[in-house]
């Protein structure tokens, strides 16, 4: 069998593949012969790349590009191996410790699979999962309802998680219609601030309130607000590119076109998508 310290040839199984990747990472960080860039990195400098790679995974999934997804998942896995190597260098943890911790957590949170407990359906499982997570937070002295929601999450995702936590203790709108009423209220408050010539910090507060309410509207409708906004972004990009293409066929660009012309082309692009 080939040595895991020799990463020059592809492995034949998942275990050997993982050992090969770990060996490559160790070589990249080797103080004497490693890559200068990789040797200089730290947890703080790698973290932004991890966030970027996670978004690229989500993007490949949204496009159903399975070849790209394989590559993007590999990039994301490499981030974990990177942290594991740095953790091992500092004597904090290694890849085995990371894998063991998540495996133990999954076993602990699924006693209906790995133990004798019985759970009837997905709703019961979700309630039990949340109870288990709450118990785990309590062991870390995170006793508040909102404790442990990472501040580094995208704002819409964090709004969703904060609202879900509050909803567990009954602090929630009863229906989606009630959220729409709240959105109308927040919209009126923003209109009043604009009419009064309010400073930008006041306007930012009101816009933030509206975005928070919209995140909750998505939640009440069983939707993910980040996914909704990504879809809207894609739709806007697709239709605006259609405007550019239509103008290019006439030898024009958006820079020398009127708003009315672009609006007409936008409407045409929208109609074409709904046929």
N, C-alpha and C positions, 0 to 999 in steps of 0.2 A: 504493500500500500504506500502511496506517495506521502511524504511528510507534509503536515500543515504549514511548516515553515518555508515550503517551496511553493510560492504562488504562481509559478510560471505557466502551469498547464491547467485547463479547466477541470473541475471535479465532476464526479458522477452522481453525487447525492447531496441532499440538503445539508446534512451535518458537515460533510467535508467542504461544501461550498461556503458555509458560514466560517469555518476555521480558516479557509483561504482568505476571506474578506478581512477577518481579524488580523491575519498575518500581514496583509497588504497595508492595513492601517498602521500597524506597529512599525513597518518599514518606512512609511511616510513620515512618521514622527521620530524616527531614530535620530538621536542627538548628533551622531557622527556622519551618517550617510543619507539621512532623510531629506525630504523636500524642504527647502528654506521657508516657503510659505506655510506649509502644514505645521512645521515646528513652532511657528510664531503664534498660531491660533490658540484661543482660549474659549471657555464656555460662553463668555459674553460675545465674542466675535463670531462664533458659529451659530448662535441662536437665531439671528435674522435669516440665515440661509435655511435653517430648519423650517421656519414659517413659510418662506418662499417655496420650498420643496413640497410642503403640505398643500399649498394652493395649486401647485402644478399637478399634483395627484388629482385633486378635485376637478381641475380643468380637463384632464385627460378622460376622467369618468364622464363628465358632462358631454364631451364630444364623442363618447363611446369609441375612443381610439385605444384599442386594447394593446397594440404594440407599444404605443407611447406610454400607456399605463404601466406596463412591465418595467420600462426604463425609469419612469418617475418613481415607482415604488422602490426600485433599486437605489435611486438617489436618496430617498427618504430613509431607507434602511442604513445607508452609509452614514447618515447623520447620527443614528443611534450608535453605530460602531465607533464613530469619532468621539462621542461623549464617553463611551465605555473605555476607550484608550486613555483619554485624559483623566478619567476617574481612576483608572488603574495606576497611572503615573503618580497621582497624588495619594494613592493608598486609600481611596474612598470606596470604590466599587469597580467591578469589571463586567464584561458582557454576561458572564454566567450569573452574576448577582442580579443583573437587570432582568434576565430571562426568568430566573427563579422567582423573583419578586412578583412579576406579572402572572406567572403560572400559579403561584400560591394564592394570589388575589382572585383569579378566576375560579379556582377550586372553592375558595372561601365564599365567594358570592353566588355560587351555583350548587348549593347543597341538594337541590332536587335532581341534579345530574350526577354529582360525585358523592352523594350521601343518601340518606333515607327519607329526606323531606320530600313532600309532594306539593306541587303548585299547579293549579288547575289551568290557568291560561296566561297570556302575555301580560294582562293588566295586573294580575296577582304578582307575577314575576317582577314587573316594574316597581310595584310598591315595596316588595321585599328588597330589591336592589337599592332603592333609595334609602331604605331603613338601614341597610348594611353600610352604605356610604356615610350616612349620618353618624353611625356608631364609630366608624373609622376616623371621621373628623373629630369626634369627641376625644378620642385618644391623643389627638394632636392639639388639644386645648382649643379647638375651633368649635365653640358652643353656639355662636350666633347663627341665625337662620341663613344669613348671607355670607358667612365665613367660607373661605376657600374657593371663591369664584375668581379665577385669575384676572388680574387687571390688564394683562397683555393681550387678552382676547380681542378680536375685532369688535368694535363697539356694538354693532347690532347683535352679534352672538352673545356678548356679555349681557346686553339688555334682556335677551331671551332667557338666559340662565338665571339672572336676578329675579325676573318676574316669575319663573317657574318655582324658584325657592319660596318666594313670598306666597304664591298660590297654594303651596302645600299646607300653610297654616291659615288658609281662608282669606288672605288679603288679595282679592282678585275681583275683576268684573264678572258679573254673572253670565253674560252672553256677549257674542260678537257685536250685536246691535248696541249694547251699552258702551263698548269700546268705540264704536263709530260716533256715538253721542259725545264721548270725551274728546275724540279727534275734532269734531265740529267746534267744541268749546275752545280747544287749544288753537285752532285755526283763527277763531274770532279774536283771541288774545293777541296773536301775532299781527293780525290786521290792525288792531287798535294801536299796538306799539309802533308799527310802521307809520300809521297816520299821525302819531304824536311825535314822530322824528326821534324815536328812541335810539340810544347809542348802540354800537355793535354788540357789546356784551349782553345787553338786554335782549336783542334780537337773537343772539346765539342761544340764550336760555330757552326762548320760546321755540326756536327750530328744534333744539334738542328734545324738548318736551314732546313735540309732534313726532319726532323719529322714535322716541321711546314708546309712544302710544301705538305707532304703526307696527313696531316689533311685537307688541302685545296683540294687535289685531291679527297678525300672521299666526301667532301662537294659538289664539282662540279658534282660528280656522284650520288648525292642524298643519300649518305651513312653517317652513324655516325662513326667516326674514333674509338671511344672507343668500340663500338660494333664490329667493324671489328677486332680490336686487341684482344678483349675477345674471339672471334671466333677462331682466329689464335692460341691464347694461349691454348684453349681447344683442338684444332686439334693437336698441338705439344704434349701436355700431353697425349692425347689418343694414338698417334702413338709411343711415347717413352715407354709408359706402355706396348704396344704390343711387343716392343723389349725386355723389361724385362721379359715378360711372355714367349716369345719364347726361350729366353736364359735359363730361369728357367726349362723349360721342358727338357733341355739338361744338367741340373745340373750346369749351369754357371750363371754369373752375369756380368753387364757392366764393373766391375772392372778388370775382367780377360778376356776381349774380345777386339779384334782389332777394329779400326775404320771401316775398310772395312767390317767386319762382321756385325757391327751395321748398316752401310749404306745399306747393302743388306737386312737386316730385316726391315729397315725403308721403303725401296722401296716396299717390300712385303706388309707391313701394308697399305701403300698408295694405292697400287693396290686393296687390299681387300676392301677398302672404296669406290672405284670408280666402282666396279662391278655392 
